[in-house]
Amino acid sequence: MGGYHWNWNIFFTPVSTGEPTTYFGWLVAGLINTVVVSLSAWLIALVIGGLMGMMRTVPNRFLAGIGTVYVAIFRNIPLIVQFFIWYIVIPELLPPALGTSFKQLPPSTQFFSSSILCLGLFTAARVCEQVRAGIGALPPGQRAAGLAMGFTLPQTYRFVLMPVACRIIVPPLTSEFLNVFKNSAVASTIGLLELSAQARQLVDYTAQTYESFIAVTLAYALINVIVMFFMRWVDQKTRLPGYIGGK
């Protein structure tokens, strides 16, 4: 590093491609893409993961089997492979009209939709296991009490089990929420210009390697701090007395 020429002003230099922006603007655009993809994927993960987590705990073996197969598939296939499957393979398996419509979309839309679906469904498998563990940690009497009150099984899950289980799994869900942002970097392999991809592009055009990746590291650290403070606030507002973390 003794011969390395540091140049922090490179971020405020107009890009050499002729675009009306600076290299810092590239990083900001990548940060926005990372946040949009990650938050969208997290919403999908919460919905699908919550549903699959409930299915894995019901007495119906068929429904429980669906949840088990889902987790086995999405947790055992490497994430980078799943990205290529969603971007390259899935459009070819769709009905011809639908597959053609997807291929005719602007490239950025293809990158975004494939990344959001892939990352969301992959993370849903992990959320599923958190939800299953949360429901499994509840006393068996809670389900029996709900059924004894006249609730159907779906109503027992909706009004008795899930409200409690979701509160006690907030801490482990925080880790999964952070992982969504970190795993979004894999989306660069199919062409999405998220934060890490923009950093590599900046290095290619400026050769300022250290400045680029220091800036990206700080951006990811900022995201992590915001997520952790938000989830800690959620945990404090939703924790229940008598349970882990409760007062």
Buried (B, 14 or more C-beta within 10 A) or exposed (E): EEEEEEEEEBBEBEBEEEEEEBBBBBBBBBBEBBBBBBBBBBEBBBEBBBBBBBBBBBEEEEBBEBBBEBBEEBEEEEBBEBBBBBBEEBBEEEEEEEBEEBEEEEEEEBBBBBBBBBBBBBBBBBBBBBBBBBBEEBEEEBBEEBBEEEBEBEEBBBEBBBEBBBBBBBBBBBEBBBBBBBBBBBBBBBBBBBBBBBBBBBBEBBEBEEBBBEBBEEBBEEBBEEBBEEBEEBBEEBBEEEEEEEE
